[in-house]
Amino acid sequence: MPYLIPSRTPLTPQQVERGFDYLLALQAGGGAAVAGRAEADRSWRSSCCG
């Protein structure tokens, strides 16, 4: 029987840092802080990767 869970690619250090920042924002301020962080991420992505 084949292994049914797809393999994952390793995260980059930047992705790990963003994930930890997200968790800290969620713990510290709840949904509003996370929404602000998501907006900052969108702005960053459009400026660097657009």
Beta strands, then each sheet from edge to edge (+ up, - down):
end
